[in-house]
Amino acid sequence: MNRKHRKTLEAIFAEPVRANVPWKDVEALFIHLGAEVSEGRGSRARVSLRDMDAVFHRPHPEKETDKGALKSVRRFLKEAGIEP
């Protein structure tokens, strides 16, 4: 895992929950981890990783993921067996 992906993973699991993690970095981490990311309706992104499926809403017009979405990403990664 390169440094940028490591920093993104640490930011996702940071306490207190951050509100300044760019969504493009989260999506790049998913892809690096072997996830399949596909387009859903509107701003939705479907993510499949290790037999786990989730749907996330891409933030707009902001570029940063909000705290609630980041908690969902954290829970999804934990269920897939990925933690920092």
PyMOL commands that set and color helices and strands:
alter all, ss='L'
color gray80, all
select helices_A, chain A and resi 3-12+23-32+67-79
alter helices_A, ss='H'
color red, helices_A
select strands_A, chain A and resi 21-22+36-39+44-49+52-57+64-65
alter strands_A, ss='S'
color yellow, strands_A
deselect
rebuild
show_as cartoon
